[in-house]
Amino acid sequence: MISIVSKSHFAPFNIATEEYILRHLGQEAFLLYINEPSIIVGMHQNSIAEINYEWVREHNIPVVRRLTGGGTVFHDLGNLNFCFIMTAKEDSPWNFERYTAPILEVLRELGVDARLQGRNDLTIDGLKFSGNAKLVERGKILQHGTILYSSRLVDLSAALKVNPLKFSDKAVKSIRARVTNVTDHLKEAVPLEEFIVKVTARIHIDYPEIEDYELTDEDIKEIQKLCDEKYSTWDWNFGKSPKYNFSNVVRTASGTIEAYLDVQAGRIETVKIYGDFFSNRSPHEFEAEFAGVEHQEQAIRAKLEELPLSDYFGLVSAAELLPLFF
């Protein structure tokens, strides 16, 4: 068994590292990593319905789909992520106790009454500081979790504040729990770097055969390839979303415009436009232009900029209509 502390803070690279260890490295492993601000969505979720799109776009936050199910989480430099990749043995896909135990042990040593609550949450005084998810695949287990250590909770709330009235779908929605940082419950200040040392030491006690491991140049090359070809792509992070319906409205100088979208595999199937605007051409022609277009900003902006919008809606710009689609 090996222990790895990632030197990268780029979420797509670290999520790719998990898959690389699981499917290619051939060893049991314990991985720690910290990501710059990013949003990690569950395997079966509708990515765009889990995020505050405007805030995420404004702050240039990566949105990354992981291999495991469960809900959406926000990462930043005050959030520590841990991952066990182990031989399945007798472990159950529904039991999260074994691989969260080392984290709880470290916190209790620091005087924090942390507990596993419900199926997969770690809590302090009933407040969630860690969500955990799991994948069992071909005789192996990948179980990973977050630790809100000293995160900017205001950013977490802003990034995941979604208007539910815009979406209608059957995707699993995240349940927003009241959250807390570990640092708010420590009797004495412990820097995150020191906490990492304590967690790593605990893992070495629990798994005495473990050895520290540094990713080789070949490992990094393969992880980067996986990062570039999968975890940094729109197709994986958004295109894998289940079918959904989306609606929104904008108010312009030409009148109110409403849009209703049907989206399948991240691509628009149909658009219906309604409103009190005046037009010289039928909006049906405008609607037809979006069939098959990716439900993502760059593609929609490009389509809007090539169309004679004034013929359909009067004096409106592509910039004014773009929010209609998000």
ABEGO torsion letter per residue (X at the ends): XBBBBBABABAAAAAAAAAAAAAAAGBBBBBBBBBBBBBBBBAABBAAAABBAAAAAAAGBBBBBBABBEBBBBBBAABBBBBBBBBAEABBAABAAAAAAAAAAAAAAAGBBBBBBEAABBBBGGBBABBBBBBBBGGBBBBBBBBBAABBAAAAAAAABBBAAABBBABBBBBBBBBBBAAAABABBBBAAAAAAAAAAAAAAABAABBBBBBBAAAAAAAAAAAAAAAABAAAAAAABBBBBBBBBBBBAAEBBBBBBBBBGGBBABBBBBEABBBABBAAAAAAAABGBBBBAAAAAAAAAABBAAAAAEBBBAAAAAAAAX
